[in-house]
Amino acid sequence: MVKKYKWILIFLIVFPVIITVIVKMANKETTERFKSGRTVIIENDGYTIKMDVEDFIPCVLMAQMEKSEFSSELIKAQSVVIRTYIIV
């Protein structure tokens, strides 16, 4: 009887883990970040950093909009402005 409960307990622990791993593997291609293929080169004090534009935009956004009290629509609009300014 104890052996039966032990197998049920193992199944209840292992089954959700297996399902989670399978679902994450299936969604992996949709959760990867988009890379634009365009890079930004930042040179400062002898350091050179090369970043993708899509990785650079959140950095600029955080530097320009320090406070977290901005509305989400304002943050979205500002990120479009930053992307446009970088690409043009």
DRENTORKOL-3810 file (N, C-alpha, C; in nm, 4 decimals):
REM DRENTORKOL-3810
@n.u->0.0821; n.v->-0.1195; n.w->0.0000; ca.u->0.0000; ca.v->0.0000; ca.w->0.0000; c.u->0.0864; c.v->0.1258; c.w->0.0000
@n.u->0.1919; n.v->0.1248; n.w->0.0805; ca.u->0.2817; ca.v->0.2396; ca.w->0.0876; c.u->0.3525; c.v->0.2582; c.w->-0.0459
@n.u->0.3861; n.v->0.1482; n.w->-0.1105; ca.u->0.4535; ca.v->0.1551; ca.w->-0.2394; c.u->0.3627; c.v->0.2209; c.w->-0.3439
@n.u->0.2337; n.v->0.1923; n.w->-0.3358; ca.u->0.1378; ca.v->0.2518; ca.w->-0.4284; c.u->0.1320; c.v->0.4032; c.w->-0.4085
@n.u->0.1283; n.v->0.4485; n.w->-0.2846; ca.u->0.1250; ca.v->0.5920; ca.w->-0.2558; c.u->0.2546; c.v->0.6603; c.w->-0.2975
@n.u->0.3634; n.v->0.5874; n.w->-0.2833; ca.u->0.4924; ca.v->0.6424; ca.w->-0.3233; c.u->0.4946; c.v->0.6686; c.w->-0.4738
@n.u->0.4424; n.v->0.5750; n.w->-0.5533; ca.u->0.4386; ca.v->0.5926; ca.w->-0.6991; c.u->0.3431; c.v->0.7047; c.w->-0.7392
@n.u->0.2327; n.v->0.7157; n.w->-0.6700; ca.u->0.1385; ca.v->0.8247; ca.w->-0.6979; c.u->0.2030; c.v->0.9592; c.w->-0.6667
@n.u->0.2724; n.v->0.9673; n.w->-0.5562; ca.u->0.3409; ca.v->1.0912; ca.w->-0.5186; c.u->0.4493; c.v->1.1275; c.w->-0.6195
@n.u->0.5265; n.v->1.0300; n.w->-0.6623; ca.u->0.6303; ca.v->1.0553; ca.w->-0.7633; c.u->0.5663; c.v->1.1032; c.w->-0.8932
@n.u->0.4569; n.v->1.0400; n.w->-0.9331; ca.u->0.3880; ca.v->1.0811; ca.w->-1.0556; c.u->0.3360; c.v->1.2244; c.w->-1.0442
@n.u->0.2785; n.v->1.2592; n.w->-0.9293; ca.u->0.2245; ca.v->1.3939; ca.w->-0.9105; c.u->0.3335; c.v->1.5009; c.w->-0.9103
@n.u->0.4542; n.v->1.4645; n.w->-0.8771; ca.u->0.5650; ca.v->1.5605; ca.w->-0.8783; c.u->0.6308; c.v->1.5661; c.w->-1.0154
@n.u->0.6553; n.v->1.4525; n.w->-1.0763; ca.u->0.7310; ca.v->1.4462; ca.w->-1.2017; c.u->0.6466; c.v->1.4870; c.w->-1.3225
@n.u->0.5209; n.v->1.4491; n.w->-1.3277; ca.u->0.4371; ca.v->1.4774; ca.w->-1.4438; c.u->0.4268; c.v->1.6272; c.w->-1.4750
@n.u->0.3974; n.v->1.7145; n.w->-1.3774; ca.u->0.3926; ca.v->1.8580; ca.w->-1.4098; c.u->0.5270; c.v->1.9132; c.w->-1.4581
@n.u->0.6359; n.v->1.8610; n.w->-1.4054; ca.u->0.7679; ca.v->1.9062; ca.w->-1.4492; c.u->0.7898; c.v->1.8696; c.w->-1.5955
@n.u->0.7552; n.v->1.7489; n.w->-1.6328; ca.u->0.7721; ca.v->1.7044; ca.w->-1.7717; c.u->0.6852; c.v->1.7874; c.w->-1.8658
@n.u->0.5618; n.v->1.8120; n.w->-1.8284; ca.u->0.4721; ca.v->1.8929; ca.w->-1.9117; c.u->0.5268; c.v->2.0349; c.w->-1.9264
@n.u->0.5771; n.v->2.0933; n.w->-1.8193; ca.u->0.6335; ca.v->2.2285; ca.w->-1.8251; c.u->0.7526; c.v->2.2343; c.w->-1.9185
@n.u->0.8403; n.v->2.1368; n.w->-1.9117; ca.u->0.9577; ca.v->2.1337; ca.w->-1.9997; c.u->0.9153; c.v->2.1207; c.w->-2.1452
@n.u->0.8191; n.v->2.0364; n.w->-2.1735; ca.u->0.7720; ca.v->2.0183; ca.w->-2.3111; c.u->0.7099; c.v->2.1469; c.w->-2.3646
@n.u->0.6287; n.v->2.2127; n.w->-2.2839; ca.u->0.5644; ca.v->2.3371; ca.w->-2.3279; c.u->0.6682; c.v->2.4460; c.w->-2.3512
@n.u->0.7660; n.v->2.4577; n.w->-2.2636; ca.u->0.8703; ca.v->2.5593; ca.w->-2.2816; c.u->0.9527; c.v->2.5322; c.w->-2.4068
@n.u->0.9795; n.v->2.4065; n.w->-2.4362; ca.u->1.0548; ca.v->2.3740; ca.w->-2.5573; c.u->0.9727; c.v->2.4066; c.w->-2.6818
@n.u->0.8424; n.v->2.3865; n.w->-2.6761; ca.u->0.7566; ca.v->2.4166; ca.w->-2.7908; c.u->0.7453; c.v->2.5669; c.w->-2.8133
@n.u->0.7474; n.v->2.6465; n.w->-2.7065; ca.u->0.7337; ca.v->2.7916; ca.w->-2.7171; c.u->0.8664; c.v->2.8635; c.w->-2.7286
@n.u->0.9756; n.v->2.7925; n.w->-2.7348; ca.u->1.1070; ca.v->2.8558; ca.w->-2.7349; c.u->1.1249; c.v->2.9501; c.w->-2.8529
@n.u->1.0793; n.v->2.9099; n.w->-2.9694; ca.u->1.0993; ca.v->2.9933; ca.w->-3.0874; c.u->1.0168; c.v->3.1214; c.w->-3.0816
@n.u->0.9057; n.v->3.1230; n.w->-3.0112; ca.u->0.8242; ca.v->3.2437; ca.w->-3.0033; c.u->0.8685; c.v->3.3365; c.w->-2.8920
@n.u->0.9438; n.v->3.2862; n.w->-2.7940; ca.u->0.9847; ca.v->3.3709; ca.w->-2.6831; c.u->1.1208; c.v->3.4346; c.w->-2.7038
@n.u->1.1926; n.v->3.3974; n.w->-2.8093; ca.u->1.3224; ca.v->3.4586; ca.w->-2.8332; c.u->1.3039; c.v->3.6023; c.w->-2.8783
@n.u->1.3939; n.v->3.6888; n.w->-2.8336; ca.u->1.3850; ca.v->3.8304; ca.w->-2.8676; c.u->1.4200; c.v->3.8523; c.w->-3.0130
@n.u->1.3564; n.v->3.9512; n.w->-3.0711; ca.u->1.3803; ca.v->3.9878; ca.w->-3.2097; c.u->1.5111; c.v->4.0646; c.w->-3.2190
@n.u->1.5972; n.v->4.0246; n.w->-3.3082; ca.u->1.7213; ca.v->4.0967; ca.w->-3.3353; c.u->1.7059; c.v->4.1673; c.w->-3.4683
@n.u->1.7321; n.v->4.2966; n.w->-3.4691; ca.u->1.7101; ca.v->4.3753; ca.w->-3.5904; c.u->1.8222; c.v->4.3592; c.w->-3.6917
@n.u->1.9383; n.v->4.3172; n.w->-3.6478; ca.u->2.0518; ca.v->4.3073; ca.w->-3.7382; c.u->2.1286; c.v->4.4377; c.w->-3.7492
@n.u->2.0765; n.v->4.5423; n.w->-3.6892; ca.u->2.1442; ca.v->4.6720; ca.w->-3.6874; c.u->2.2096; c.v->4.6891; c.w->-3.5513
@n.u->2.3292; n.v->4.7421; n.w->-3.5518; ca.u->2.4028; ca.v->4.7548; ca.w->-3.4267; c.u->2.4334; c.v->4.9001; c.w->-3.3956
@n.u->2.4529; n.v->4.9251; n.w->-3.2678; ca.u->2.4944; ca.v->5.0551; ca.w->-3.2175; c.u->2.6303; c.v->5.0343; c.w->-3.1535
@n.u->2.7261; n.v->5.1198; n.w->-3.1868; ca.u->2.8594; ca.v->5.1107; ca.w->-3.1278; c.u->2.8755; c.v->5.2272; c.w->-3.0309
@n.u->2.9019; n.v->5.1943; n.w->-2.9046; ca.u->2.9166; ca.v->5.2948; ca.w->-2.8002; c.u->3.0635; c.v->5.2990; c.w->-2.7611
@n.u->3.1236; n.v->5.4158; n.w->-2.7707; ca.u->3.2638; ca.v->5.4334; ca.w->-2.7321; c.u->3.2701; c.v->5.5341; c.w->-2.6185
@n.u->3.3330; n.v->5.4930; n.w->-2.5067; ca.u->3.3425; ca.v->5.5802; ca.w->-2.3905; c.u->3.4627; c.v->5.5389; c.w->-2.3067
@n.u->3.5512; n.v->5.6322; n.w->-2.2792; ca.u->3.6684; ca.v->5.6095; ca.w->-2.1928; c.u->3.7500; c.v->5.4875; c.w->-2.2345
@n.u->3.7695; n.v->5.4692; n.w->-2.3614; ca.u->3.8509; ca.v->5.3588; ca.w->-2.4094; c.u->3.7774; c.v->5.2271; c.w->-2.4230
@n.u->3.6518; n.v->5.2218; n.w->-2.3818; ca.u->3.5715; ca.v->5.1004; ca.w->-2.3954; c.u->3.4842; c.v->5.1121; c.w->-2.5193
@n.u->3.4698; n.v->5.0033; n.w->-2.5889; ca.u->3.3820; ca.v->4.9983; ca.w->-2.7050; c.u->3.2829; c.v->4.8848; c.w->-2.6846
@n.u->3.1552; n.v->4.9177; n.w->-2.6934; ca.u->3.0494; ca.v->4.8187; ca.w->-2.6766; c.u->2.9660; c.v->4.8170; c.w->-2.8037
@n.u->2.9396; n.v->4.6987; n.w->-2.8543; ca.u->2.8571; ca.v->4.6822; ca.w->-2.9735; c.u->2.7279; c.v->4.6119; c.w->-2.9316
@n.u->2.6145; n.v->4.6788; n.w->-2.9531; ca.u->2.4846; ca.v->4.6256; ca.w->-2.9114; c.u->2.3871; c.v->4.6268; c.w->-3.0280
@n.u->2.2939; n.v->4.5343; n.w->-3.0255; ca.u->2.1846; ca.v->4.5368; ca.w->-3.1214; c.u->2.0918; c.v->4.6528; c.w->-3.0849
@n.u->2.0288; n.v->4.7119; n.w->-3.1841; ca.u->1.9407; ca.v->4.8268; ca.w->-3.1606; c.u->1.8288; c.v->4.7902; c.w->-3.0637
@n.u->1.7727; n.v->4.6714; n.w->-3.0772; ca.u->1.6621; ca.v->4.6304; ca.w->-2.9909; c.u->1.7058; c.v->4.6129; c.w->-2.8455
@n.u->1.8329; n.v->4.5839; n.w->-2.8208; ca.u->1.8846; ca.v->4.5759; ca.w->-2.6845; c.u->1.9217; c.v->4.7138; c.w->-2.6315
@n.u->1.9532; n.v->4.8060; n.w->-2.7211; ca.u->1.9966; ca.v->4.9398; ca.w->-2.6831; c.u->1.8788; c.v->5.0295; c.w->-2.6442
@n.u->1.7641; n.v->5.0099; n.w->-2.7058; ca.u->1.6476; ca.v->5.0959; ca.w->-2.6818; c.u->1.6046; c.v->5.0969; c.w->-2.5346
@n.u->1.5934; n.v->4.9836; n.w->-2.4643; ca.u->1.5563; ca.v->4.9905; ca.w->-2.3223; c.u->1.6576; c.v->5.0664; c.w->-2.2371
@n.u->1.7852; n.v->5.0609; n.w->-2.2737; ca.u->1.8874; ca.v->5.1347; ca.w->-2.1991; c.u->1.8652; c.v->5.2848; c.w->-2.2118
@n.u->1.8395; n.v->5.3300; n.w->-2.3342; ca.u->1.8140; ca.v->5.4722; ca.w->-2.3568; c.u->1.6843; c.v->5.5133; c.w->-2.2892
@n.u->1.5838; n.v->5.4297; n.w->-2.2966; ca.u->1.4544; ca.v->5.4591; ca.w->-2.2360; c.u->1.4673; c.v->5.4758; c.w->-2.0850
@n.u->1.5429; n.v->5.3889; n.w->-2.0202; ca.u->1.5623; ca.v->5.4007; ca.w->-1.8755; c.u->1.6403; c.v->5.5259; c.w->-1.8398
@n.u->1.7362; n.v->5.5643; n.w->-1.9239; ca.u->1.8145; ca.v->5.6842; ca.w->-1.8960; c.u->1.7306; c.v->5.8108; c.w->-1.9134
@n.u->1.6403; n.v->5.8110; n.w->-2.0091; ca.u->1.5594; ca.v->5.9293; ca.w->-2.0348; c.u->1.4408; c.v->5.9409; c.w->-1.9403
@n.u->1.3847; n.v->5.8304; n.w->-1.9008; ca.u->1.2640; ca.v->5.8312; ca.w->-1.8180; c.u->1.2944; c.v->5.7606; c.w->-1.6870
@n.u->1.3551; n.v->5.8324; n.w->-1.5953; ca.u->1.4005; ca.v->5.7732; ca.w->-1.4694; c.u->1.2858; c.v->5.7275; c.w->-1.3805
@n.u->1.1810; n.v->5.8053; n.w->-1.3752; ca.u->1.0725; ca.v->5.7763; ca.w->-1.2820; c.u->0.9816; c.v->5.6679; c.w->-1.3377
@n.u->0.9300; n.v->5.5858; n.w->-1.2493; ca.u->0.8432; ca.v->5.4759; ca.w->-1.2918; c.u->0.6966; c.v->5.5175; c.w->-1.2954
@n.u->0.6686; n.v->5.6441; n.w->-1.2733; ca.u->0.5300; ca.v->5.6883; ca.w->-1.2668; c.u->0.4725; c.v->5.7281; c.w->-1.4029
@n.u->0.5459; n.v->5.7060; n.w->-1.5099; ca.u->0.4958; ca.v->5.7364; ca.w->-1.6430; c.u->0.3968; c.v->5.6290; c.w->-1.6857
@n.u->0.2994; n.v->5.6690; n.w->-1.7661; ca.u->0.2006; ca.v->5.5717; ca.w->-1.8140; c.u->0.2649; c.v->5.4780; c.w->-1.9164
@n.u->0.2058; n.v->5.3631; n.w->-1.9325; ca.u->0.2621; ca.v->5.2646; ca.w->-2.0252; c.u->0.2557; c.v->5.3139; c.w->-2.1694
@n.u->0.1529; n.v->5.3911; n.w->-2.2032; ca.u->0.1419; ca.v->5.4439; ca.w->-2.3391; c.u->0.2517; c.v->5.5455; c.w->-2.3681
@n.u->0.2879; n.v->5.6258; n.w->-2.2690; ca.u->0.3959; ca.v->5.7227; ca.w->-2.2872; c.u->0.5292; c.v->5.6510; c.w->-2.3074
@n.u->0.5507; n.v->5.5446; n.w->-2.2338; ca.u->0.6742; ca.v->5.4671; ca.w->-2.2482; c.u->0.6802; c.v->5.4020; c.w->-2.3866
@n.u->0.5680; n.v->5.3494; n.w->-2.4343; ca.u->0.5646; ca.v->5.2906; ca.w->-2.5687; c.u->0.5943; c.v->5.3952; c.w->-2.6752
@n.u->0.5337; n.v->5.5127; n.w->-2.6608; ca.u->0.5558; ca.v->5.6190; ca.w->-2.7589; c.u->0.7011; c.v->5.6649; c.w->-2.7578
@n.u->0.7590; n.v->5.6762; n.w->-2.6396; ca.u->0.8985; ca.v->5.7188; ca.w->-2.6297; c.u->0.9922; c.v->5.6150; c.w->-2.6908
@n.u->0.9609; n.v->5.4880; n.w->-2.6765; ca.u->1.0464; ca.v->5.3856; ca.w->-2.7370; c.u->1.0395; c.v->5.3907; c.w->-2.8895
@n.u->0.9239; n.v->5.4262; n.w->-2.9447; ca.u->0.9129; ca.v->5.4435; ca.w->-3.0900; c.u->0.9970; c.v->5.5624; c.w->-3.1351
@n.u->0.9934; n.v->5.6710; n.w->-3.0578; ca.u->1.0740; ca.v->5.7896; ca.w->-3.0905; c.u->1.2226; c.v->5.7550; c.w->-3.0865
@n.u->1.2651; n.v->5.6812; n.w->-2.9865; ca.u->1.4064; ca.v->5.6427; ca.w->-2.9739; c.u->1.4478; c.v->5.5565; c.w->-3.0927
@n.u->1.3674; n.v->5.4580; n.w->-3.1265; ca.u->1.3994; ca.v->5.3693; ca.w->-3.2388; c.u->1.4089; c.v->5.4490; c.w->-3.3688
@n.u->1.3154; n.v->5.5413; n.w->-3.3896; ca.u->1.3172; ca.v->5.6232; ca.w->-3.5108; c.u->1.4418; c.v->5.7101; c.w->-3.5154
@n.u->1.4782; n.v->5.7696; n.w->-3.4032; ca.u->1.5955; ca.v->5.8566; ca.w->-3.3981; c.u->1.7240; c.v->5.7779; c.w->-3.4255
@n.u->1.7322; n.v->5.6574; n.w->-3.3746; ca.u->1.8527; ca.v->5.5756; ca.w->-3.3944; c.u->1.8649; c.v->5.5328; c.w->-3.5400
@n.u->1.7555; n.v->5.4895; n.w->-3.5989; ca.u->1.7607; ca.v->5.4345; ca.w->-3.7343; c.u->1.7790; c.v->5.5435; c.w->-3.8395
@n.u->1.7236; n.v->5.6614; n.w->-3.8161; ca.u->1.7353; ca.v->5.7694; ca.w->-3.9159; c.u->1.8645; c.v->5.8342; c.w->-3.9043
END
